[in-house]
Amino acid sequence: MEHIGKVTMNYDYYSGKDLYSDGDIEDTLLEIVKNHDKSEFPEIIAEKKSWPVLYHLSDVISNILNWYPFKKDANVLEVGAGCGAITGTLADKTARVTAVDLSKRRSLINAYRNKDKENLELIVGNFYDISSAMKERYDYVTLIGVLEYGECYIPGENAYQAFREKIKGLLKPDGKVLIAIENQLGLKYFAGCKEDHVGRYFEGIEGYTNTSGVRTFSKKALADLLTQSGYEGLEFYYPYPDYKLPDTIYTDDFLPAKGELCRNSRNFDADRMALFNETKAWNTIIEAGLFPEFSNSFFVVATKKG
Protein backbone atom coordinates (compact mmCIF):
# COMPACT_ATOMS: atom_id res chain seq x y z
CA MET A 1 0.00 0.00 0.00
CA GLU A 2 1.04 3.58 -0.69
CA HIS A 3 -0.69 6.90 -0.16
CA ILE A 4 -0.57 9.85 -2.54
CA GLY A 5 -2.27 12.68 -0.75
CA LYS A 6 -5.46 11.13 0.59
CA VAL A 7 -5.62 8.44 -2.13
CA THR A 8 -4.80 4.79 -1.34
CA MET A 9 -2.67 2.92 -3.90
CA ASN A 10 -2.96 -0.88 -3.88
CA TYR A 11 -0.22 -2.81 -5.71
CA ASP A 12 -1.14 -6.30 -4.48
CA TYR A 13 -2.03 -7.43 -8.03
CA TYR A 14 0.57 -5.49 -9.97
CA SER A 15 2.88 -7.70 -12.07
CA GLY A 16 5.63 -5.09 -12.19
CA LYS A 17 4.96 -4.33 -15.86
CA ASP A 18 2.41 -1.93 -17.34
CA LEU A 19 0.25 -3.88 -19.80
CA TYR A 20 -1.24 -0.81 -21.50
CA SER A 21 0.32 2.54 -22.33
CA ASP A 22 -0.10 5.59 -24.54
CA GLY A 23 3.69 5.90 -24.62
CA ASP A 24 5.99 8.69 -23.47
CA ILE A 25 3.16 11.21 -23.39
CA GLU A 26 2.19 9.63 -20.06
CA ASP A 27 5.45 10.95 -18.57
CA THR A 28 4.35 14.42 -19.69
CA LEU A 29 0.92 13.91 -18.13
CA LEU A 30 2.46 12.73 -14.86
CA GLU A 31 4.71 15.81 -14.74
CA ILE A 32 1.71 18.06 -15.35
CA VAL A 33 -0.50 16.58 -12.63
CA LYS A 34 2.37 16.49 -10.13
CA ASN A 35 3.31 20.11 -10.60
CA HIS A 36 0.16 21.94 -11.62
CA ASP A 37 -3.23 22.61 -10.10
CA LYS A 38 -6.34 21.49 -12.02
CA SER A 39 -7.21 25.14 -12.58
CA GLU A 40 -4.14 25.38 -14.82
CA PHE A 41 -5.11 22.45 -17.06
CA PRO A 42 -7.09 24.47 -19.66
CA GLU A 43 -4.10 26.74 -20.29
CA ILE A 44 -1.76 23.73 -20.54
CA ILE A 45 -4.12 21.98 -22.97
CA ALA A 46 -4.17 25.07 -25.19
CA GLU A 47 -0.38 25.34 -25.05
CA LYS A 48 0.41 21.66 -25.74
CA LYS A 49 -1.97 21.22 -28.68
CA SER A 50 -1.85 17.46 -28.08
CA TRP A 51 -4.80 15.06 -28.37
CA PRO A 52 -3.68 12.84 -25.43
CA VAL A 53 -3.24 15.90 -23.21
CA LEU A 54 -6.66 17.22 -24.24
CA TYR A 55 -8.39 13.87 -23.80
CA HIS A 56 -6.85 12.95 -20.46
CA LEU A 57 -6.89 16.38 -18.79
CA SER A 58 -9.99 18.10 -20.16
CA ASP A 59 -12.94 18.22 -17.80
CA VAL A 60 -15.33 17.92 -20.77
CA ILE A 61 -15.22 14.11 -20.68
CA SER A 62 -16.81 14.25 -17.22
CA ASN A 63 -19.99 15.41 -19.00
CA ILE A 64 -20.62 11.74 -19.74
CA LEU A 65 -21.37 11.17 -16.02
CA ASN A 66 -21.71 14.43 -14.13
CA TRP A 67 -25.47 14.62 -14.85
CA TYR A 68 -26.22 11.06 -13.73
CA PRO A 69 -28.25 10.77 -10.47
CA PHE A 70 -25.92 8.55 -8.47
CA LYS A 71 -27.01 7.57 -4.97
CA LYS A 72 -24.94 9.67 -2.56
CA ASP A 73 -24.18 6.70 -0.27
CA ALA A 74 -23.18 4.41 -3.17
CA ASN A 75 -19.95 2.54 -3.70
CA VAL A 76 -18.58 2.43 -7.25
CA LEU A 77 -16.14 0.19 -9.09
CA GLU A 78 -14.46 1.97 -12.00
CA VAL A 79 -12.91 -0.57 -14.37
CA GLY A 80 -10.16 0.78 -16.62
CA ALA A 81 -9.78 4.08 -14.81
CA GLY A 82 -6.82 5.16 -16.93
CA CYS A 83 -5.47 8.60 -16.07
CA GLY A 84 -8.53 9.52 -14.01
CA ALA A 85 -10.56 11.56 -16.48
CA ILE A 86 -13.81 10.65 -14.69
CA THR A 87 -12.53 9.27 -11.38
CA GLY A 88 -12.77 12.62 -9.62
CA THR A 89 -16.38 13.05 -10.75
CA LEU A 90 -17.29 9.63 -9.36
CA ALA A 91 -15.56 10.44 -6.05
CA ASP A 92 -17.42 13.75 -5.81
CA LYS A 93 -20.82 12.17 -6.44
CA THR A 94 -20.65 8.95 -4.38
CA ALA A 95 -19.46 7.70 -1.01
CA ARG A 96 -16.59 5.46 -2.14
CA VAL A 97 -14.76 4.64 -5.38
CA THR A 98 -12.52 1.67 -6.17
CA ALA A 99 -10.69 2.30 -9.45
CA VAL A 100 -8.83 -0.48 -11.29
CA ASP A 101 -6.28 -0.06 -14.07
CA LEU A 102 -3.57 -2.17 -15.72
CA SER A 103 -0.95 0.57 -15.59
CA LYS A 104 0.93 1.85 -12.58
CA ARG A 105 1.99 4.99 -14.44
CA ARG A 106 -1.57 5.81 -15.47
CA SER A 107 -2.77 5.10 -11.94
CA LEU A 108 -0.16 7.50 -10.57
CA ILE A 109 -1.46 10.20 -12.92
CA ASN A 110 -4.94 9.47 -11.60
CA ALA A 111 -3.78 9.61 -7.98
CA TYR A 112 -1.91 12.91 -8.28
CA ARG A 113 -4.77 14.67 -10.08
CA ASN A 114 -7.25 13.40 -7.47
CA LYS A 115 -4.99 13.43 -4.41
CA ASP A 116 -7.62 15.29 -2.37
CA LYS A 117 -10.13 12.40 -2.62
CA GLU A 118 -10.07 10.46 0.63
CA ASN A 119 -12.83 8.13 -0.60
CA LEU A 120 -10.70 6.78 -3.48
CA GLU A 121 -8.66 3.57 -3.72
CA LEU A 122 -6.66 2.73 -6.86
CA ILE A 123 -5.86 -0.94 -7.53
CA VAL A 124 -3.18 -1.63 -10.15
CA GLY A 125 -3.40 -4.87 -12.11
CA ASN A 126 -5.46 -6.94 -14.55
CA PHE A 127 -9.14 -6.64 -13.72
CA TYR A 128 -9.71 -10.33 -14.51
CA ASP A 129 -7.28 -11.35 -11.74
CA ILE A 130 -8.44 -8.69 -9.29
CA SER A 131 -12.15 -9.39 -9.74
CA SER A 132 -11.74 -13.05 -8.80
CA ALA A 133 -10.53 -11.99 -5.35
CA MET A 134 -13.06 -9.23 -4.75
CA LYS A 135 -15.51 -9.81 -1.91
CA GLU A 136 -17.24 -6.42 -2.04
CA ARG A 137 -20.37 -5.88 -4.14
CA TYR A 138 -21.07 -2.51 -5.74
CA ASP A 139 -24.00 -0.23 -6.44
CA TYR A 140 -22.43 0.79 -9.76
CA VAL A 141 -19.71 -0.50 -12.07
CA THR A 142 -18.47 1.86 -14.79
CA LEU A 143 -16.95 0.81 -18.12
CA ILE A 144 -16.06 4.06 -19.86
CA GLY A 145 -14.17 3.22 -23.05
CA VAL A 146 -13.37 -0.22 -21.66
CA LEU A 147 -15.89 -2.82 -22.81
CA GLU A 148 -14.49 -2.89 -26.34
CA TYR A 149 -11.19 -4.31 -25.03
CA GLY A 150 -12.77 -7.27 -23.23
CA GLU A 151 -11.29 -9.82 -25.62
CA CYS A 152 -7.77 -8.62 -24.79
CA TYR A 153 -7.97 -9.44 -21.10
CA ILE A 154 -10.72 -12.03 -20.63
CA PRO A 155 -9.80 -15.59 -21.71
CA GLY A 156 -12.14 -17.80 -23.70
CA GLU A 157 -14.09 -17.69 -26.95
CA ASN A 158 -17.01 -15.65 -25.58
CA ALA A 159 -14.90 -12.96 -23.93
CA TYR A 160 -17.41 -10.11 -24.18
CA GLN A 161 -20.22 -12.14 -22.66
CA ALA A 162 -17.85 -13.43 -19.95
CA PHE A 163 -16.83 -9.84 -19.21
CA ARG A 164 -20.46 -8.78 -18.72
CA GLU A 165 -21.18 -11.76 -16.51
CA LYS A 166 -18.12 -11.08 -14.37
CA ILE A 167 -19.25 -7.48 -13.93
CA LYS A 168 -22.73 -8.70 -13.02
CA GLY A 169 -21.24 -10.87 -10.28
CA LEU A 170 -19.69 -7.78 -8.66
CA LEU A 171 -22.96 -5.85 -8.51
CA LYS A 172 -25.38 -5.73 -5.63
CA PRO A 173 -28.95 -6.87 -6.36
CA ASP A 174 -30.41 -4.23 -8.69
CA GLY A 175 -26.93 -2.73 -9.12
CA LYS A 176 -26.18 -0.95 -12.38
CA VAL A 177 -23.43 -1.10 -14.97
CA LEU A 178 -22.71 2.17 -16.80
CA ILE A 179 -21.10 1.78 -20.22
CA ALA A 180 -19.72 4.36 -22.67
CA ILE A 181 -18.61 3.02 -26.03
CA GLU A 182 -18.36 4.03 -29.68
CA ASN A 183 -21.09 2.82 -32.04
CA GLN A 184 -19.81 0.32 -34.60
CA LEU A 185 -22.20 1.98 -37.07
CA GLY A 186 -21.59 5.58 -36.02
CA LEU A 187 -22.20 8.05 -38.84
CA LYS A 188 -18.68 9.46 -38.57
CA TYR A 189 -17.27 6.13 -39.77
CA PHE A 190 -19.38 6.27 -42.95
CA ALA A 191 -18.38 9.91 -43.42
CA GLY A 192 -14.64 9.27 -43.46
CA CYS A 193 -13.28 8.90 -39.91
CA LYS A 194 -10.98 5.99 -39.19
CA GLU A 195 -12.18 3.40 -36.69
CA ASP A 196 -11.08 4.79 -33.32
CA HIS A 197 -9.27 1.72 -32.01
CA VAL A 198 -7.50 0.29 -35.07
CA GLY A 199 -6.97 3.41 -37.20
CA ARG A 200 -8.41 1.96 -40.43
CA TYR A 201 -11.24 3.25 -42.55
CA PHE A 202 -14.52 1.28 -42.46
CA GLU A 203 -13.09 -1.52 -40.31
CA GLY A 204 -16.04 -1.64 -37.92
CA ILE A 205 -18.61 -1.16 -40.67
CA GLU A 206 -17.09 -4.13 -42.51
CA GLY A 207 -17.36 -6.32 -39.41
CA TYR A 208 -13.79 -6.12 -38.03
CA THR A 209 -12.62 -8.72 -40.54
CA ASN A 210 -8.99 -7.63 -40.09
CA THR A 211 -9.11 -7.07 -36.32
CA SER A 212 -8.87 -9.15 -33.16
CA GLY A 213 -8.80 -8.13 -29.51
CA VAL A 214 -10.98 -5.02 -29.77
CA ARG A 215 -14.39 -4.22 -31.24
CA THR A 216 -17.45 -2.08 -30.74
CA PHE A 217 -21.12 -2.92 -31.33
CA SER A 218 -24.27 -1.65 -32.99
CA LYS A 219 -27.13 -0.61 -30.73
CA LYS A 220 -28.99 -3.89 -31.31
CA ALA A 221 -25.89 -6.03 -30.77
CA LEU A 222 -25.01 -4.24 -27.55
CA ALA A 223 -28.57 -4.52 -26.24
CA ASP A 224 -28.68 -8.23 -27.11
CA LEU A 225 -25.37 -8.95 -25.37
CA LEU A 226 -26.46 -7.18 -22.20
CA THR A 227 -29.84 -8.90 -22.14
CA GLN A 228 -28.27 -12.32 -22.73
CA SER A 229 -25.84 -11.67 -19.86
CA GLY A 230 -28.62 -11.12 -17.33
CA TYR A 231 -29.27 -7.38 -17.42
CA GLU A 232 -32.60 -5.65 -17.77
CA GLY A 233 -34.09 -2.16 -17.86
CA LEU A 234 -31.62 -0.97 -20.51
CA GLU A 235 -31.47 2.81 -20.90
CA PHE A 236 -29.68 4.15 -23.98
CA TYR A 237 -28.29 7.69 -24.17
CA TYR A 238 -26.56 9.33 -27.11
CA PRO A 239 -23.54 11.59 -26.40
CA TYR A 240 -22.79 14.13 -29.11
CA PRO A 241 -20.40 14.55 -30.84
CA ASP A 242 -19.21 11.41 -28.99
CA TYR A 243 -18.64 10.14 -25.45
CA LYS A 244 -15.00 11.28 -25.30
CA LEU A 245 -15.76 15.01 -25.38
CA PRO A 246 -19.55 15.24 -25.15
CA ASP A 247 -21.32 18.56 -24.97
CA THR A 248 -24.86 17.16 -25.34
CA ILE A 249 -26.46 13.94 -24.10
CA TYR A 250 -29.58 12.99 -26.05
CA THR A 251 -32.17 10.44 -24.92
CA ASP A 252 -34.97 8.52 -26.58
CA ASP A 253 -37.32 11.09 -25.04
CA PHE A 254 -35.22 14.05 -26.20
CA LEU A 255 -33.75 13.43 -29.64
CA PRO A 256 -31.99 16.06 -31.78
CA ALA A 257 -33.96 18.25 -34.14
CA LYS A 258 -32.93 18.92 -37.73
CA GLY A 259 -30.09 21.42 -37.89
CA GLU A 260 -28.77 20.74 -34.36
CA LEU A 261 -25.96 18.33 -35.24
CA CYS A 262 -23.51 20.68 -36.90
CA ARG A 263 -20.27 20.07 -34.96
CA ASN A 264 -18.97 17.15 -36.99
CA SER A 265 -15.49 18.07 -38.20
CA ARG A 266 -13.73 17.14 -34.97
CA ASN A 267 -11.32 14.21 -35.25
CA PHE A 268 -8.43 15.17 -33.04
CA ASP A 269 -6.25 12.08 -33.05
CA ALA A 270 -6.09 11.05 -36.72
CA ASP A 271 -6.45 12.27 -40.29
CA ARG A 272 -9.88 11.79 -41.81
CA MET A 273 -11.67 12.09 -45.11
CA ALA A 274 -14.82 14.16 -45.61
CA LEU A 275 -16.96 12.04 -47.91
CA PHE A 276 -20.18 14.02 -47.51
CA ASN A 277 -21.78 16.83 -45.53
CA GLU A 278 -22.53 15.22 -42.16
CA THR A 279 -24.95 17.90 -41.02
CA LYS A 280 -27.13 17.31 -44.10
CA ALA A 281 -26.83 13.54 -43.60
CA TRP A 282 -27.85 13.90 -39.94
CA ASN A 283 -30.90 15.87 -41.02
CA THR A 284 -31.96 13.03 -43.32
CA ILE A 285 -31.32 10.44 -40.59
CA ILE A 286 -33.25 12.46 -37.99
CA GLU A 287 -36.16 12.87 -40.38
CA ALA A 288 -36.18 9.09 -40.91
CA GLY A 289 -36.20 8.47 -37.13
CA LEU A 290 -32.86 6.64 -37.21
CA PHE A 291 -30.62 8.86 -35.07
CA PRO A 292 -30.25 6.26 -32.27
CA GLU A 293 -28.90 3.72 -34.77
CA PHE A 294 -26.23 6.06 -36.16
CA SER A 295 -25.20 8.00 -33.04
CA ASN A 296 -21.41 8.09 -32.88
CA SER A 297 -21.38 6.81 -29.29
CA PHE A 298 -23.63 5.22 -26.72
CA PHE A 299 -23.96 5.64 -22.99
CA VAL A 300 -25.91 2.69 -21.59
CA VAL A 301 -27.26 2.01 -18.11
CA ALA A 302 -28.18 -1.64 -17.47
CA THR A 303 -29.59 -3.09 -14.25
CA LYS A 304 -28.63 -6.47 -12.83
CA LYS A 305 -31.60 -8.80 -13.09
CA GLY A 306 -32.91 -10.14 -9.79
N, C-alpha and C positions, 0 to 999 in steps of 0.2 A: 504494500500500500504506500501511496505517496499523496501529499496534499499540495495543490497549487491554489493559493488563496484559500477559499472555502470549499473547493471542489476536491472530491475523493477520486484518486486514480487507482484502479485495480488492474494489476498485471498478472494475476494468477493464471490466465489462459494465454498469455502472450508467448509466441514461439521464439521471439528474439529477432524475427524478420518481418518487415512490413509486406503484406501480400497484395497491397493495392496502393498506387501512388500516382499523382499527377506530375511527378518529376521535381526538378529543382525549384520550381515556383513555390513549392510548399515551404522551402527554407525562407523565401521572401515573405510568405504569409506569416510564418512563425515569428520572424523579426518584427513584422508590423504589429501583431497582436501583443507581443511582449513589451513593445516600446511606445505604443500609441494608444490613446483613449478611443473608445468607439466613436466619440463625437468627431474625431479626425478622419474617420474612414471615408466619408464622401470626398474629401479633398484628395486623399491618397488615391482613390479609385480614378478620379479625374486626371491625376498626374500620371499614373502608371499606364493607362490606356491598355489594360490587359484583361482579356475575358476571364481567366481564372481568378484574378483579383476582384473583378466586378462580381462574379458569381458567388464567390465564397464570402465576401465581406459586405455586399450590399444588403440592406435591411428589406429590400423589396421582396425577396423570396419568402420572408415571413408572412407576406400577404396570403400565402396558401393556407395558413393555419390561424392567423391572429384573430379571425372573425368567428372561429368555431367555438360553440358553447361548451367547453370542457367543464366537468364537475370540479369545483375548487379543491375538494379533498381527494382527488384522484391520484393514483400512481400510474406512470407512463413508462413504457419500454420503447425507446427509440432505436430501431435497428438500422445500422449503416449511418451513423451520425455524422461521419465525415469531419469537416472542419467547423461544425457547429452552427451552420447557417440558420437552423430553426431551433436548436437546443435551448437557447436563451428564452425564446418565446414559450416553449413548453414549460420551462422552469418557472416563468412568470405566471403562467395560467393554471398550474396544478400544484399539488402538494409535494410530489417527489418524482424525479426523473432518473431512470437508469438508461444510459446511452452506450451502445455497443458499436465498436468499429474495429476493422482489421488492422488499422495502422496506428502505431504509437505516435508517429509524427503528426498525423492529422488529429489525433486525440489531444495532443499537447496544444495544438492551435485552438481546438475547442475549449480546452481548460483555461488557457490564458485569456481568451476573449470573454469567458463566462466565469471568471475567477471569483466573482461576488455571489455566486449561486450556491448557497449552503445546502440546498435540496437536490444537488446533482452528483451522481456517481458515474464515472466513465470506466467501462470495462473494455480492455484491449484484447482482441482475439477473434477467432472465427466464430460467428454466431452459432453455427451448427454444433460446435463443441460446447460452447457456453450454455446454450439453451438446454442441453441434456442434463446439466447440473442445476438448473434453476428450480428453486422450490416456490418462489413467489409467483402469484398470479396477478395480472394487471387489468386495470379498467380500460386502458387503451394501449395498442401497439401501433407505432407509426412506421410506414415504409415509404419514405419520400425519395423517389429516384433509386429504389433498391430492388423492388420485385423483379425487374427485368434481368437482374444478374443471378437469379436463383439457381440456374443450371451450373453456374461456376462453382458454387460452394455447397450445394446439396447433392449428395451422391444418389445414383439410381436413375432409371429411365424416365420416371414421372416427377422430375425435380420440382417443377412449379407447383404441382398439386401437393407434393410432400412439404414444400415450403409453407403453403397456406395452412396445411394441417398442423404443422409444428407451431405456427403462430397461434392457431386456434387453441392448442393445448396450453398456451401461456396466458390465455385470457380468463378472467373471471366469468361466471355465468352472465350472459347478456353484455359481456365486454365487446369492445369495438376495435376493428382494425381500420386504420386510415391510410389510404394508398394514394400517392401521386405518381403518375406515369405518363409517358408520351403515348399518343394514339398511333397504332400501327398504320392507320389509314388517315392520319392527319392531313388536312388540305395542303400544308406547307410542303409535304413530301411530293405531292403531285405537281406543285408549282415550281419545284426546282431546288429545294433544300436537300442536302445529304442526310441520310439516316443518322440520327444523333450519336449513336453508339459505335457504329462501324465506319462512318465517313464515306459511304457509297450512295450514289443516287439510286432511288427506287428499291433498295434492298428489302425494306419491310413490305412494301406494296407487292413485291414479287414473291413474298413468302419466306424470306431469309434463306434462300436456297444456297447461299455461299457463306452462311454464318452459323457458328455454334457458340454456345455459352452465354448468349445474351439475346433477348428478343422482347418486343412489346406486343400488345394485343389490340384487336378491335374492341368496340364496346360490347358486342355480343359475346365474343370469346372470353373477355374478362369477366363478364357477368356469369357466364356458364361455369367458368373455373371456380369462382367464388361460391356459387350455389352448390356445385358438386363437392366442394370441400367442407360443407356444413355451415355456411353463412346464410343469413336471411336479411330482409329489410334493407336491401341495397339502395343507397342514395348516390346518384351520380351528379357531379358538379363539373363545370367546364371552365377552367382557367384560361384567360386570354391576355396576351397572345399565347402563353403557355404556362406551365406550372413553375418554371424556373424563375421567371421575373414577371409574375402576374400583376396586372393592375385592375382586372375585373374578374369576378367569379360569377358565371352564369349558372342558372339552375333550370330544371325542367319547367318550373313555374315562372321563371323570369329569363326568357331567351332573348338573344340580341335582335334588334330591329334592323331593317335594311339601312345601310349607310353607316352603321356603328363600327363595323370591323374594318378599320382603315389603317391600322398600325401593323403592317405585315412585312415590312422590308427587313426587320431585325433578324440577323443571323450572325451572332457575334463571333462564334468560334470557328467558322469555316467559310470558304467561298461558296456561293450558290449561283444558280441560274435563276432567271425570271421568265418563266415560260408563258405566263399570262397575268392579267391584272387580277390579283387576289381579292381586292375589294369587290369588283364586279362579280367574281365567281362566288364570293360569300353571299352576295345579294341573291343570286340565283338559288344557292343552297338553302338560304333562310326562307325564301319564298316557297321552296319545295318541302319545307318542314324537316330538313335533313341535317341541321346544324349539329345535333348531338353525335351523329355518326362521323362527322368530319372535323370535329373540334381537335385542335392540335394536341391537347393534353386532357387527361381526366384526373379528377380528385374523387375518390370513392370512399364512402363510409359503409362498412359491412358489419353486421352484428352476429356474434356467435350464437348459433342455434341452441336453444335449451339452456 
